Amino acid sequence: MATEYTAHNVEQAVKQFYLNPSLQSEVHIWLTGAQISPAAWSFCWDLMGPDKGIEVQYYGASCLHVKIVRFWHEIPPEQFESLKSKLLETIVHFATGPKVILTRLCVGLSALILQLLPQKWPDAIQHLISTFQQEGFASLPTVTRCQILLEVLTVLPEEFYSTNLSQQRRLVLRQELNKGLDHVIPLLQSLLTPESPLEVYQMALKAFSRWVDFGLAMDRAEPIIHQVFTSLRNPQLFDIAADTLSSVFAHPESYKYPVTIQRILSDVLSLHDMFSKALADEDKETCEGICRVVVSLSENHTKLIVESVLGPEEVKQNTMSLLQMILTCTGLPGHFPVDESCSDQTFTFWYLLQDELSMISEEDFMPLMEVFKPIFFSLIEVLLIKARFPSDSDYSSWSLEEKEQFRCYRQDIGDTMMYWYVVIQMYSYSILCTELLAQLVNCLMALTEMSKRATSQDWQDVEAVLFVFSSVSESVPTDEATHIPKLFSVIREIPFVNSQQISTALNMIGSFAEWMRWHPETLSSVLPLVLQGITNPEVGTAATIALKDITRENLSHLRPFAHQILVACQKSFEANVLKSRDLLRLMSSVGHVLSVMQTEEIMHYLDSMISPHIRHLEALAEMPPCPTNRADVHTTVNIFAWLFGSLDTGLEWEEKEKKNQQQHKQQENSDPIYVILQKISTAVQKIAYAWLFDTGIIEAVCDLYKKALQKLDNGFAPLSTDLTQLVINLYQRCPSTAIIDLCKQMLLMFGLQENFIPFSKAIIENVCVRSLQMFTTGIRNYTDVIEGFMCFLAQVMKKFKKIIMNCNCDLTAIFHAAVLSMALPEQATVKASCSFMIEFLNAGPENEVIKSIVTSRGHLLVDRIMRAIGGESQRGIVDFVADVIMALNKNYVAQLSVWLKTILENEGYPSPRASRQDKEQFIKNLLSATITSHRDRMNKRKTRDVVKEFTLLCRGLLGTEYAEAAATFL
């Protein structure tokens, strides 16, 4: 690459960029340097010569724009006028194209206007408009002049927002541009007439939209808005006019002009005939364009709509007509997204309308709901239609993407139904809720009767009603005892003919699982369908989810159905037709059902149900690891984990059963989980050693033991020796967070029990020794494990301080490891390291060993903290290190003062932006946060504020808008 930035060299570089892809990266860097060099003010004009290629010309125009925006200070004031004249001349030269160059030059002119306003180019917009009417532009056709002027006026508001400006400068420019509106509005009004050429009309619409985005008030824009509505009647202007109106109504400040909106509403309603004709003609584009306009106005003025329905009769009628139009938009003919792709846009309006109604006072709510009641029931009818699946033949022709879009669309329908149901439940307005449930039940009963009589069964209508029921289920009160029991009675009579229909029914049944707890009589109606589903691979997912929810929520009512459920589950296991996740849910259901039985019964069922899985696990344990059996191993281990997670023999049922279990346990340890764990422990350990480097399987093994620990509690003691040896061996060979979490749980449950203390010491010592080895081999590869290790250490220091002090643990090395961990880029790891460090520091005053380590090496910790504050670490961790400083300030205030003063004496440390005075003030503010026991929370906030202010200073962000925005976000 040449070193000199001349027009010739730059031109050759641009050509190389497009001709030689292998050099693009290098050439791009060189061209960027050329663009920001002072020479660009000169060569950019040469590159736009008539003999240059379009790529070279575009680069030249881009250079000029960059120089005006970012390097305006390089040009002397006496050259401002010549630059403006030359730029206008160049625009005239490119008036006939290429369009991409002309647009870029217009962007450059808009940037120039922003630089010169208001002192160097007063009334720039007025002058610009008159300039294009002067003799210098007389050689250009009138249409061309209008197009160029409108292009500049279009990009000017865009440039205002995209340019990096100070707050004060932005206020000045906004004021000047608002003055320019006095000239822009009449110009646009004069151009938005039937006499204007089509291309001029289109550009005027676009320019109007941009000035509305900038802040053109709705009342000032009203005359033009009426003109835009007129342009909707022109097919060639329809799309851009619809987009313009959508942009106008979506402006966040349009709500300030309710009177104007009410007047404009008549224009919206005047589109009804056009909308109806488009629907009749199946004109998809026109329908969707009108929908965009209607929805844009409606969703930004829901408060006005709610207030208007109780207003004067004319206003009320207009509002009701608008709501009917929105309903029509929601119910556009055809299936989303294949036949239409606009009805989903109305959902936002219905959500916002619900929110608006939920904020109404109780006294206004009743009359409002009387008005909205017909709308609500009409919406239900529309959504029931839109939620219908297409015919089987049509649906099979859809792409996977279209099917996924339809699934999401139905979910939006379900959410809409749920939110409306919640709103009408407010203020005890239960009558409407009852009417809704009654309407749905009656509809389902009628459809079921029709299905029975029909020769060809159309399942989609029934499925849609069941889907809506599942959507509102969460909000149905538990004391509803009229319509939901009817629903479950009808379920038994539905002639199911489609797997999707069955899946929806099963999902609906599962969604009412909590309601069934208060109405156990319905279990006999729904369980047969659910149990049939668990043997059908096409509906297995929905069936197992439903069964899991029912068994979890209805433990006290399961006993009469226990045998029926367990037999069905065993058949499903034997059939082996379900997916892995379905099998796990099924085993979870088995655990729930067994939990309501006596120990003898549990063991009887487990012998027949679990023995095949135990044998399969043992067989897998003898196989060498290979990809083909990996999924089988993972699923089989998880089957036992999920069983242990749901099986709870400690539930308190009838007193007689409880006493029987207690007497039996006194004779021998016969807890089912213990018995199973004894049988599978050897196989599980073999699998763990064989699959040591497979994170997923190790996590499953650890999850199995964690759930067993939770349920067995002290009953786990006989197995503690083997498990302790297992976790130590596994961690020594391949450290992982799953193993650390299991170790932490073992310590929390048994760590301080006298007979377990030797195991606790062994676990802590081995975890620490092995983890410290990672810090000698490159910790960036083990950040997740280090995070777990630091969490482990924090817990140990908090609850097992005596044990770790009596282990062969190198506390000095642990301290250094925590300091190193605080330098890692992951926030979670830094947070865990800081948590441990705080516990370590707080233990110092009572422990001479820890105190000695801190006093002799605390300067390393302070150095790490100051580097993080100075900018070496991301800002998100500043609060964590600030808490460490507070712990130092609380326990080692004298040493902290010395360390800070010594470290911060270094020039340019921790940031060249921090002066000596800044650092002295920082130390003073930090040390003044003296901690007292009753003011910990207040001083924590004070310390964090001091650290945040200093880190912003070090990063050059103090006082910037970015820092304020980020602080608000955080």
Secondary structure as UniProt FT lines:
FT   HELIX           7..19
FT   HELIX           21..23
FT   HELIX           24..36
FT   TURN            38..39
FT   HELIX           40..47
FT   TURN            50..51
FT   HELIX           54..70
FT   HELIX           72..74
FT   HELIX           77..79
FT   HELIX           80..93
FT   TURN            94..96
FT   HELIX           99..116
FT   TURN            117..120
FT   TURN            122..123
FT   HELIX           124..131
FT   TURN            132..133
FT   HELIX           135..137
FT   TURN            138..139
FT   HELIX           142..162
FT   HELIX           167..191
FT   TURN            194..195
FT   HELIX           198..214
FT   HELIX           218..231
FT   TURN            232..233
FT   TURN            235..237
FT   HELIX           238..249
FT   TURN            252..253
FT   HELIX           254..256
FT   HELIX           258..269
FT   TURN            270..271
FT   HELIX           272..280
FT   TURN            281..282
FT   HELIX           284..299
FT   HELIX           302..308
FT   TURN            309..310
FT   HELIX           313..330
FT   TURN            336..339
FT   HELIX           343..345
FT   HELIX           346..358
FT   HELIX           362..386
FT   HELIX           392..396
FT   HELIX           400..425
FT   HELIX           426..428
FT   HELIX           430..453
FT   HELIX           460..472
FT   HELIX           473..475
FT   TURN            478..479
FT   HELIX           483..491
FT   TURN            492..493
FT   HELIX           499..511
FT   HELIX           513..516
FT   TURN            517..518
FT   HELIX           520..522
FT   HELIX           523..533
FT   TURN            534..535
FT   TURN            537..539
FT   HELIX           540..553
FT   HELIX           555..557
FT   HELIX           559..561
FT   HELIX           562..575
FT   HELIX           580..594
FT   TURN            595..596
FT   HELIX           599..622
FT   HELIX           627..646
FT   TURN            649..650
FT   HELIX           655..667
FT   HELIX           672..690
FT   TURN            691..693
FT   HELIX           695..712
FT   HELIX           713..719
FT   HELIX           720..733
FT   HELIX           737..750
FT   TURN            751..752
FT   HELIX           754..756
FT   HELIX           757..774
FT   TURN            775..776
FT   HELIX           779..782
FT   HELIX           783..799
FT   HELIX           801..805
FT   HELIX           811..821
FT   TURN            822..823
FT   HELIX           827..843
FT   HELIX           844..846
FT   HELIX           848..867
FT   HELIX           868..872
FT   HELIX           875..877
FT   HELIX           878..891
FT   HELIX           893..904
FT   TURN            907..908
FT   TURN            912..913
FT   HELIX           916..927
FT   HELIX           933..935
FT   HELIX           936..954
FT   TURN            955..956
FT   TURN            958..959
FT   HELIX           961..969
//
